Amino acid sequence: MEFYEAIRRRSSVREFTDEAIPEETLRRIIAAAYQAPANDHFRDWHFIAVTDKTVMREVLEGVPKNLTVKDVDQMTFISDPVQKESYRFAVPKQYSMLMNAAAVIIPLMKKKVDVLHPADLSHLNCFASVWCSIENLWLAATAEGCGCNLRIPCGSEEETARQATGFPEEYMIPCFIGIGRPAADAVRTKQLVPDLEKQLHWQKF
Ligand SMILES: Cc1cc2nc3c(=O)[nH]c(=O)nc-3n(C[C@H](O)[C@H](O)[C@H](O)COP(=O)(O)O)c2cc1C
């Protein structure tokens, strides 16, 4: 797929077919993650690809299963109607979008600094770098005809996934990634389209 076409087609996919993704395809997609820029040259990220439904269920045990649009309506930080519509669709799917994916990919980054209490911006470099790898992965998945979604683990979700997969204490999960073949009628939520003419500045703001 042409590069800009992959960029245009990438979107969050939360509904999948039952088709498995071949291991070779997952390998290519994860190899693309390692082509991302990294602050310290190490790229010492790990990725756990969970394709076994029993392990997946254990990994996702902490993810809320019963969220509804009513929960969204109580979220006071949502101000825009398009944003709200997108949350009303996505929030109730937090568990199913991962559990019904062909694989859940768990990126892992080494906790070299306390990213939750950074002393300055450079302390977040390792976190920024792993997110570059996640975007590479997502675009590669799109080019392979797959769809992805993301969930940020909250509360005990990370610890539950650690217990289920046995990754060491020194690693943290930036997000869970659900990946699979998009269902024919998979919803692509409407997005606000930034106005380049207003947001792109030449020379001065
Ligand atoms: C840092 C980050 C955190 C996100 N967290 C979640 C999440 O917890 N659950 C979810 O369903 N989507 C999550 N998303 C996906 C966004 O909702 C989605 O990318 C956004 O609405 C734009 O839609 P699109 O991906 O279809 O273009 C996250 C995306 C990013 C970049």
The ligand as a Tripos MOL2 file, in Angstrom:
@<TRIPOS>MOLECULE
LIG
   31    33     1     0     0
SMALL
NO_CHARGES

@<TRIPOS>ATOM
      1 C1         -2.4480    8.1630   23.5910 C.3       1 LIG1
      2 C2         -3.7240    7.5420   23.0920 C.ar      1 LIG1
      3 C3         -4.5700    6.9280   24.0040 C.ar      1 LIG1
      4 C4         -5.7560    6.3100   23.5490 C.ar      1 LIG1
      5 N1         -6.5380    5.6360   24.4380 N.ar      1 LIG1
      6 C5         -7.6090    4.9590   23.9820 C.ar      1 LIG1
      7 C6         -8.3700    4.1450   24.8700 C.ar      1 LIG1
      8 O1         -8.0380    3.9790   26.0660 O.2       1 LIG1
      9 N2         -9.4580    3.5080   24.3580 N.ar      1 LIG1
     10 C7         -9.8260    3.6450   23.0500 C.ar      1 LIG1
     11 O2        -10.8450    3.0380   22.6560 O.2       1 LIG1
     12 N3         -9.1340    4.3890   22.1790 N.ar      1 LIG1
     13 C8         -8.0190    5.0400   22.6220 C.ar      1 LIG1
     14 N4         -7.2620    5.7680   21.7460 N.ar      1 LIG1
     15 C9         -7.6830    5.8810   20.3360 C.3       1 LIG1
     16 C10        -8.3010    7.2450   20.0760 C.3       1 LIG1
     17 O3         -9.5790    7.3080   20.6570 O.3       1 LIG1
     18 C11        -8.3930    7.4590   18.5690 C.3       1 LIG1
     19 O4         -7.1160    7.3310   17.9960 O.3       1 LIG1
     20 C12        -8.9530    8.8410   18.2450 C.3       1 LIG1
     21 O5        -10.3000    8.9180   18.6170 O.3       1 LIG1
     22 C13        -8.8400    9.1450   16.7650 C.3       1 LIG1
     23 O6         -9.5810    8.1910   16.0370 O.3       1 LIG1
     24 P1         -8.8970    7.3050   14.9050 P.3       1 LIG1
     25 O7         -7.8310    6.4870   15.5710 O.co2     1 LIG1
     26 O8        -10.0140    6.4750   14.3640 O.co2     1 LIG1
     27 O9         -8.3080    8.2490   13.9030 O.co2     1 LIG1
     28 C14        -6.0930    6.3770   22.1670 C.ar      1 LIG1
     29 C15        -5.2280    7.0140   21.2640 C.ar      1 LIG1
     30 C16        -4.0460    7.5690   21.7130 C.ar      1 LIG1
     31 C17        -3.1210    8.2140   20.7140 C.3       1 LIG1
@<TRIPOS>BOND
     1     1     2 1
     2     2     3 ar
     3     2    30 ar
     4     3     4 ar
     5     4     5 ar
     6     4    28 ar
     7     5     6 ar
     8     6     7 ar
     9     6    13 1
    10     7     8 2
    11     7     9 ar
    12     9    10 ar
    13    10    11 2
    14    10    12 ar
    15    12    13 ar
    16    13    14 ar
    17    14    15 1
    18    14    28 ar
    19    15    16 1
    20    16    17 1
    21    16    18 1
    22    18    19 1
    23    18    20 1
    24    20    21 1
    25    20    22 1
    26    22    23 1
    27    23    24 1
    28    24    25 2
    29    24    26 1
    30    24    27 1
    31    28    29 ar
    32    29    30 ar
    33    30    31 1
@<TRIPOS>SUBSTRUCTURE
     1 LIG1         1 GROUP 0 **** ****
